[in-house]
Amino acid sequence: MRFRSLALLLPLVAVPASAATVHLKLQADNPQAGQPVKVTVKALSRVPVSLPSEPVVYVDEGQGFKARPDLHCSLSGETTLRLEADRERTATCELPLAASGKQRVRIGFKLGETVSTSNVVTIDAKGPVEARAAK
């Protein structure tokens, strides 16, 4: 009998923030060559959690994804990005990527021993002549 009542209380225990899974959805505009890329991130967590305002940026230029610490993407004016439980938060930043060509990009946040990463977006920066021809 004691075990049954204890089992009923277990789902009420809060999940620690370090065990939270953060879901990230990334969108990006295709810029002109030499212009920064506007990136929009939608983040959702099942529990309240604080993330650093600068995620790790991963770029694939044809040889697999590599972390690029030289690319800074500040998502908010604060030092942390606070997510409330089950409430989506949207933030934007600009990434100074390579001058032109296709690149695949994703971002990630380290939470304790886990890393939550976003979906992959392909960014195709076109030069002025290519952009006019595409219209």
MDTraj code that builds the backbone (N, CA, C; nanometers):
import mdtraj as md
import numpy as np

residues = "MET ARG PHE ARG SER LEU ALA LEU LEU LEU PRO LEU VAL ALA VAL PRO ALA SER ALA ALA THR VAL HIS LEU LYS LEU GLN ALA ASP ASN PRO GLN ALA GLY GLN PRO VAL LYS VAL THR VAL LYS ALA LEU SER ARG VAL PRO VAL SER LEU PRO SER GLU PRO VAL VAL TYR VAL ASP GLU GLY GLN GLY PHE LYS ALA ARG PRO ASP LEU HIS CYS SER LEU SER GLY GLU THR THR LEU ARG LEU GLU ALA ASP ARG GLU ARG THR ALA THR CYS GLU LEU PRO LEU ALA ALA SER GLY LYS GLN ARG VAL ARG ILE GLY PHE LYS LEU GLY GLU THR VAL SER THR SER ASN VAL VAL THR ILE ASP ALA LYS GLY PRO VAL GLU ALA ARG ALA ALA LYS".split()
xyz = np.array([
    [0.0812, -0.1194, 0.0000],
    [0.0000, 0.0000, 0.0000],
    [0.0858, 0.1262, 0.0000],
    [0.1919, 0.1261, 0.0750],
    [0.2781, 0.2433, 0.0790],
    [0.3391, 0.2715, -0.0581],
    [0.3750, 0.1660, -0.1284],
    [0.4389, 0.1842, -0.2585],
    [0.3432, 0.2458, -0.3597],
    [0.2159, 0.2096, -0.3515],
    [0.1183, 0.2658, -0.4429],
    [0.1063, 0.4165, -0.4247],
    [0.0979, 0.4621, -0.3027],
    [0.0852, 0.6058, -0.2787],
    [0.2135, 0.6783, -0.3195],
    [0.3284, 0.6147, -0.3020],
    [0.4542, 0.6747, -0.3446],
    [0.4599, 0.6833, -0.4967],
    [0.4119, 0.5827, -0.5649],
    [0.4114, 0.5825, -0.7110],
    [0.3243, 0.6945, -0.7652],
    [0.2180, 0.7281, -0.6968],
    [0.1316, 0.8368, -0.7410],
    [0.1997, 0.9722, -0.7273],
    [0.2920, 0.9863, -0.6347],
    [0.3598, 1.1137, -0.6130],
    [0.4786, 1.1346, -0.7060],
    [0.5349, 1.0291, -0.7598],
    [0.6541, 1.0409, -0.8427],
    [0.6373, 1.1317, -0.9650],
    [0.5250, 1.1264, -1.0377],
    [0.5134, 1.2159, -1.1531],
    [0.5109, 1.3643, -1.1154],
    [0.4862, 1.3973, -0.9911],
    [0.4801, 1.5364, -0.9483],
    [0.6180, 1.5950, -0.9209],
    [0.7203, 1.5121, -0.9189],
    [0.8558, 1.5595, -0.8922],
    [0.9056, 1.6382, -1.0128],
    [0.9633, 1.7530, -0.9880],
    [1.0125, 1.8388, -1.0965],
    [1.1362, 1.7791, -1.1615],
    [1.1467, 1.7968, -1.2908],
    [1.2632, 1.7517, -1.3660],
    [1.3703, 1.8591, -1.3540],
    [1.4935, 1.8228, -1.3195],
    [1.5982, 1.9256, -1.3106],
    [1.6233, 1.9891, -1.4464],
    [1.6597, 2.1172, -1.4450],
    [1.6813, 2.1919, -1.5691],
    [1.7903, 2.1291, -1.6546],
    [1.8904, 2.0693, -1.5939],
    [1.9980, 2.0092, -1.6726],
    [1.9486, 1.8891, -1.7521],
    [1.8370, 1.8286, -1.7097],
    [1.7831, 1.7135, -1.7807],
    [1.6792, 1.7557, -1.8844],
    [1.6531, 1.8846, -1.8945],
    [1.5527, 1.9335, -1.9876],
    [1.5995, 1.9168, -2.1319],
    [1.5066, 1.8805, -2.2163],
    [1.5349, 1.8763, -2.3585],
    [1.4793, 2.0036, -2.4186],
    [1.5650, 2.0780, -2.4843],
    [1.5240, 2.2016, -2.5482],
    [1.5086, 2.1738, -2.6971],
    [1.3930, 2.2066, -2.7520],
    [1.3667, 2.1887, -2.8942],
    [1.3926, 2.3220, -2.9634],
    [1.4752, 2.3188, -3.0681],
    [1.5138, 2.4400, -3.1391],
    [1.4744, 2.4290, -3.2861],
    [1.4115, 2.5329, -3.3375],
    [1.3768, 2.5409, -3.4799],
    [1.4453, 2.6632, -3.5367],
    [1.5279, 2.6415, -3.6375],
    [1.6088, 2.7474, -3.6960],
    [1.5555, 2.7834, -3.8344],
    [1.5498, 2.9134, -3.8635],
    [1.5150, 2.9643, -3.9956],
    [1.6177, 3.0697, -4.0308],
    [1.6485, 3.0810, -4.1607],
    [1.7476, 3.1797, -4.2036],
    [1.7077, 3.2370, -4.3387],
    [1.7409, 3.3636, -4.3586],
    [1.7203, 3.4297, -4.4870],
    [1.8418, 3.4032, -4.5751],
    [1.8217, 3.4026, -4.7069],
    [1.9343, 3.3927, -4.8001],
    [1.9790, 3.5342, -4.8331],
    [2.0961, 3.5728, -4.7852],
    [2.1419, 3.7111, -4.8012],
    [2.2176, 3.7340, -4.9317],
    [2.2488, 3.8586, -4.9570],
    [2.3426, 3.8947, -5.0630],
    [2.4816, 3.8515, -5.0164],
    [2.5695, 3.8234, -5.1098],
    [2.7070, 3.7863, -5.0745],
    [2.7714, 3.8997, -4.9954],
    [2.8399, 3.8636, -4.8894],
    [2.9085, 3.9618, -4.8057],
    [2.8215, 4.0239, -4.6984],
    [2.6917, 3.9958, -4.6992],
    [2.6001, 4.0491, -4.5992],
    [2.5772, 3.9444, -4.4901],
    [2.5539, 3.9884, -4.3653],
    [2.5242, 3.8909, -4.2597],
    [2.3893, 3.8226, -4.2842],
    [2.3767, 3.7020, -4.2325],
    [2.2552, 3.6226, -4.2463],
    [2.1670, 3.6462, -4.1242],
    [2.0401, 3.6822, -4.1466],
    [1.9467, 3.6972, -4.0353],
    [1.8933, 3.5584, -3.9999],
    [1.9154, 3.5186, -3.8752],
    [1.8761, 3.3866, -3.8262],
    [1.7683, 3.4039, -3.7200],
    [1.6611, 3.3247, -3.7310],
    [1.5535, 3.3258, -3.6333],
    [1.5491, 3.1893, -3.5655],
    [1.5490, 3.1891, -3.4323],
    [1.5459, 3.0661, -3.3544],
    [1.4184, 3.0641, -3.2711],
    [1.3456, 2.9528, -3.2802],
    [1.2297, 2.9306, -3.1936],
    [1.2697, 2.8204, -3.0974],
    [1.2593, 2.8486, -2.9676],
    [1.3017, 2.7524, -2.8649],
    [1.1834, 2.7163, -2.7766],
    [1.1777, 2.5892, -2.7384],
    [1.0705, 2.5397, -2.6524],
    [1.1289, 2.4356, -2.5574],
    [1.0893, 2.4431, -2.4315],
    [1.1345, 2.3476, -2.3307],
    [1.0147, 2.3034, -2.2477],
    [1.0195, 2.1824, -2.1965],
    [0.9109, 2.1301, -2.1120],
    [0.9209, 2.1833, -1.9693],
    [1.0389, 2.2288, -1.9299],
    [1.0601, 2.2829, -1.7953],
    [1.1305, 2.4179, -1.8078],
    [1.1200, 2.5046, -1.7084],
    [1.1932, 2.6317, -1.7144],
    [1.3435, 2.6066, -1.7184],
    [1.4116, 2.6807, -1.8039],
    [1.5559, 2.6625, -1.8196],
    [1.6172, 2.7935, -1.8688],
    [1.7409, 2.8176, -1.8295],
    [1.8159, 2.9339, -1.8774],
    [1.9257, 2.8859, -1.9718],
    [1.9331, 2.9479, -2.0881],
    [2.0336, 2.9150, -2.1877],
    [2.1288, 3.0329, -2.2026],
    [2.2527, 3.0083, -2.2422],
    [2.3408, 3.1218, -2.2716],
    [2.2840, 3.1979, -2.3918],
    [2.3019, 3.3302, -2.3957],
    [2.2449, 3.4079, -2.5057],
    [2.3210, 3.3865, -2.6360],
    [2.4430, 3.3321, -2.6299],
    [2.5183, 3.3005, -2.7506],
    [2.5308, 3.1496, -2.7678],
    [2.4574, 3.0925, -2.8639],
    [2.4677, 2.9488, -2.8878],
    [2.5968, 2.9147, -2.9620],
    [2.6277, 2.7871, -2.9668],
    [2.7390, 2.7387, -3.0475],
    [2.6867, 2.7298, -3.1906],
    [2.7610, 2.7843, -3.2856],
    [2.7221, 2.7819, -3.4263],
    [2.8029, 2.6720, -3.4956],
    [2.7313, 2.5814, -3.5633],
    [2.7945, 2.4729, -3.6384],
    [2.7736, 2.4997, -3.7868],
    [2.8815, 2.4916, -3.8653],
    [2.8735, 2.5185, -4.0086],
    [2.9323, 2.3997, -4.0840],
    [2.8629, 2.3584, -4.1910],
    [2.9112, 2.2538, -4.2804],
    [2.9397, 2.3192, -4.4154],
    [3.0654, 2.3263, -4.4506],
    [3.1057, 2.3835, -4.5785],
    [3.1489, 2.2733, -4.6743],
    [3.0912, 2.1536, -4.6565],
    [3.1220, 2.0415, -4.7443],
    [3.2060, 1.9327, -4.6795],
    [3.2509, 1.9537, -4.5560],
    [3.3353, 1.8550, -4.4892],
    [3.2772, 1.8132, -4.3542],
    [3.1465, 1.8262, -4.3356],
    [3.0824, 1.7920, -4.2094],
    [3.0706, 1.9131, -4.1187],
    [2.9852, 1.9023, -4.0198],
    [2.9623, 2.0139, -3.9284],
    [3.0802, 2.0326, -3.8345],
    [3.1201, 2.1577, -3.8196],
    [3.2263, 2.1944, -3.7263],
    [3.1802, 2.3157, -3.6473],
    [3.2097, 2.3141, -3.5171],
    [3.1781, 2.4301, -3.4333],
    [3.2630, 2.5472, -3.4795],
    [3.2019, 2.6644, -3.4887],
    [3.2723, 2.7845, -3.5321],
    [3.2662, 2.8893, -3.4213],
    [3.3600, 2.8852, -3.3256],
    [3.3587, 2.9817, -3.2151],
    [3.3823, 3.1257, -3.2610],
    [3.4324, 3.1440, -3.3830],
    [3.4547, 3.2790, -3.4348],
    [3.3243, 3.3463, -3.4780],
    [3.2166, 3.2678, -3.4982],
    [3.0869, 3.3235, -3.5353],
    [3.0044, 3.3489, -3.4101],
    [2.9751, 3.4735, -3.3842],
    [2.8968, 3.5106, -3.2663],
    [2.7543, 3.5435, -3.3075],
    [2.6602, 3.4876, -3.2342],
    [2.5183, 3.5065, -3.2612],
    [2.4508, 3.5372, -3.1280],
    [2.4420, 3.6636, -3.0918],
    [2.3818, 3.7026, -2.9646],
    [2.2301, 3.7117, -2.9821],
    [2.1571, 3.6211, -2.9161],
    [2.0126, 3.6109, -2.9350],
    [1.9310, 3.7080, -2.8506],
    [1.9888, 3.7647, -2.7494],
    [1.9156, 3.8621, -2.6686],
    [2.0152, 3.9610, -2.6113],
    [1.9648, 4.0700, -2.5604],
    [2.0526, 4.1698, -2.5023],
    [2.1002, 4.1318, -2.3635],
    [2.0558, 4.0172, -2.3143],
    [2.0910, 3.9716, -2.1802],
    [2.1997, 3.8647, -2.1881],
    [2.2519, 3.8258, -2.0718],
    [2.3542, 3.7205, -2.0702],
    [2.2932, 3.5814, -2.0809],
    [2.1640, 3.5675, -2.0472],
    [2.0969, 3.4380, -2.0594],
    [1.9649, 3.4540, -2.1326],
    [1.9225, 3.3461, -2.1943],
    [1.7948, 3.3391, -2.2632],
    [1.7053, 3.2497, -2.1785],
    [1.6045, 3.3070, -2.1150],
    [1.5190, 3.2332, -2.0213],
    [1.3997, 3.1732, -2.0950],
    [1.3839, 3.0413, -2.0821],
    [1.2681, 2.9720, -2.1384],
    [1.1746, 2.9320, -2.0260],
    [1.0481, 2.9640, -2.0407],
    [0.9460, 2.9197, -1.9460],
    [0.8918, 2.7856, -1.9939],
    [0.8356, 2.7080, -1.9037],
    [0.7843, 2.5753, -1.9377],
    [0.6727, 2.5855, -2.0416],
    [0.6855, 2.5092, -2.1485],
    [0.5848, 2.4974, -2.2541],
    [0.5467, 2.6296, -2.3194],
    [0.6378, 2.7271, -2.3187],
    [0.6130, 2.8545, -2.3863],
    [0.7240, 2.8776, -2.4871],
    [0.6863, 2.8886, -2.6122],
    [0.7854, 2.9088, -2.7180],
    [0.8426, 3.0500, -2.7104],
    [0.9724, 3.0582, -2.7314],
    [1.0398, 3.1888, -2.7324],
    [1.1116, 3.2042, -2.8654],
    [1.0972, 3.3207, -2.9266],
    [1.1605, 3.3494, -3.0548],
    [1.2660, 3.4563, -3.0359],
    [1.3818, 3.4348, -3.0960],
    [1.4909, 3.5314, -3.0887],
    [1.5623, 3.5338, -3.2236],
    [1.6262, 3.6466, -3.2547],
    [1.6977, 3.6597, -3.3815],
    [1.8395, 3.7093, -3.3586],
    [1.9234, 3.6855, -3.4575],
    [2.0590, 3.7394, -3.4580],
    [2.1075, 3.7430, -3.6017],
    [2.2251, 3.7991, -3.6220],
    [2.2851, 3.8023, -3.7547],
    [2.4197, 3.7312, -3.7500],
    [2.4406, 3.6431, -3.8484],
    [2.5654, 3.5673, -3.8581],
    [2.6481, 3.6171, -3.9757],
    [2.7744, 3.6530, -3.9533],
    [2.8613, 3.6929, -4.0638],
    [2.9264, 3.5691, -4.1264],
    [2.8599, 3.5096, -4.2262],
    [2.9119, 3.3885, -4.2896],
    [3.0020, 3.4222, -4.4076],
    [3.0458, 3.3205, -4.4799],
    [3.1367, 3.3384, -4.5937],
    [3.0747, 3.4284, -4.7004],
    [3.1588, 3.4807, -4.7865],
    [3.1167, 3.5777, -4.8873],
    [3.0068, 3.5248, -4.9796],
    [3.0189, 3.4032, -5.0307],
    [2.9154, 3.3498, -5.1184],
    [2.9204, 3.1979, -5.1176],
    [2.8173, 3.1380, -5.1770],
    [2.8104, 2.9929, -5.1849],
    [2.7131, 2.9336, -5.0845],
    [2.6934, 2.8020, -5.0976],
    [2.6013, 2.7308, -5.0090],
    [2.6739, 2.6817, -4.8843],
    [2.6061, 2.6978, -4.7714],
    [2.6563, 2.6476, -4.6439],
    [2.5381, 2.5933, -4.5654],
    [2.5631, 2.4870, -4.4910],
    [2.4601, 2.4338, -4.4015],
    [2.4958, 2.4785, -4.2605],
    [2.3935, 2.5241, -4.1870],
    [2.4157, 2.5817, -4.0543],
    [2.3154, 2.5224, -3.9558],
    [2.3595, 2.5051, -3.8335],
    [2.2714, 2.4722, -3.7214],
    [2.3335, 2.5331, -3.5970],
    [2.2533, 2.5471, -3.4910],
    [2.3045, 2.6005, -3.3655],
    [2.2769, 2.5012, -3.2541],
    [2.3456, 2.5185, -3.1438],
    [2.3266, 2.4295, -3.0306],
    [2.3539, 2.4989, -2.8984],
    [2.2964, 2.4432, -2.7937],
    [2.3176, 2.4903, -2.6571],
    [2.3627, 2.3732, -2.5721],
    [2.4637, 2.3942, -2.4907],
    [2.5105, 2.2919, -2.3983],
    [2.4352, 2.3086, -2.2665],
    [2.3684, 2.2008, -2.2242],
    [2.2935, 2.1981, -2.0985],
    [2.3476, 2.0840, -2.0143],
    [2.4324, 2.1152, -1.9203],
    [2.4948, 2.0106, -1.8405],
    [2.5831, 1.9256, -1.9296],
    [2.5519, 1.7965, -1.9378],
    [2.6312, 1.7061, -2.0206],
    [2.5685, 1.6803, -2.1570],
    [2.4534, 1.7403, -2.1844],
    [2.3877, 1.7195, -2.3128],
    [2.3951, 1.8461, -2.3977],
    [2.3811, 1.8275, -2.5273],
    [2.3782, 1.9400, -2.6205],
    [2.2495, 1.9303, -2.6997],
    [2.1709, 2.0359, -2.6982],
    [2.0504, 2.0442, -2.7804],
    [2.0861, 2.1200, -2.9072],
    [2.0585, 2.0595, -3.0222],
    [2.0904, 2.1253, -3.1490],
    [1.9635, 2.1470, -3.2300],
    [1.9698, 2.2455, -3.3177],
    [1.8561, 2.2798, -3.4017],
    [1.8542, 2.1942, -3.5280],
    [1.7523, 2.2183, -3.6069],
    [1.7472, 2.1603, -3.7410],
    [1.8554, 2.2258, -3.8268],
    [1.8782, 2.1718, -3.9431],
    [1.9804, 2.2234, -4.0345],
    [1.9121, 2.3132, -4.1377],
    [1.9710, 2.4302, -4.1624],
    [1.9234, 2.5175, -4.2697],
    [2.0365, 2.5360, -4.3700],
    [1.9997, 2.5436, -4.4971],
    [2.0967, 2.5682, -4.6025],
    [2.0873, 2.7143, -4.6423],
    [2.2005, 2.7807, -4.6383],
    [2.2070, 2.9226, -4.6722],
    [2.2855, 2.9355, -4.8015],
    [2.2264, 3.0036, -4.8982],
    [2.2896, 3.0220, -5.0281],
    [2.3075, 3.1713, -5.0515],
    [2.4253, 3.2219, -5.0177],
    [2.4545, 3.3641, -5.0371],
    [2.4909, 3.3869, -5.1832],
    [2.4167, 3.4749, -5.2490],
    [2.4382, 3.5015, -5.3912],
    [2.5021, 3.6388, -5.4089],
    [2.5879, 3.6486, -5.5101],
    [2.6468, 3.7775, -5.5461],
    [2.5422, 3.8650, -5.6123],
    [2.5694, 3.9923, -5.6356],
    [2.4710, 4.0826, -5.6942],
    [2.4181, 4.0362, -5.8296],
    [2.5022, 3.9804, -5.9163],
    [2.4589, 3.9345, -6.0474],
    [2.3694, 3.8126, -6.0346],
    [2.4060, 3.7172, -5.9474],
    [2.3259, 3.5959, -5.9266],
    [2.1905, 3.6301, -5.8665],
    [2.1849, 3.7262, -5.7750],
    [2.0588, 3.7641, -5.7113],
    [1.9623, 3.8236, -5.8121],
    [2.0121, 3.9087, -5.9059],
    [1.9245, 3.9668, -6.0082],
    [1.8727, 3.8600, -6.1037],
    [1.9565, 3.7627, -6.1378],
    [1.9157, 3.6554, -6.2293],
    [1.8117, 3.5645, -6.1657],
    [1.8150, 3.5482, -6.0323],
    [1.7211, 3.4605, -5.9625],
    [1.5816, 3.5212, -5.9550],
    [1.5692, 3.6539, -5.9691],
    [1.4376, 3.7198, -5.9581],
    [1.3536, 3.6984, -6.0773],
])
top = md.Topology()
chain = top.add_chain()
for i, resn in enumerate(residues, 1):
    res = top.add_residue(resn, chain, resSeq=i)
    for name in ("N", "CA", "C"):
        top.add_atom(name, md.element.get_by_symbol(name[0]), res)
traj = md.Trajectory(xyz[None], top)
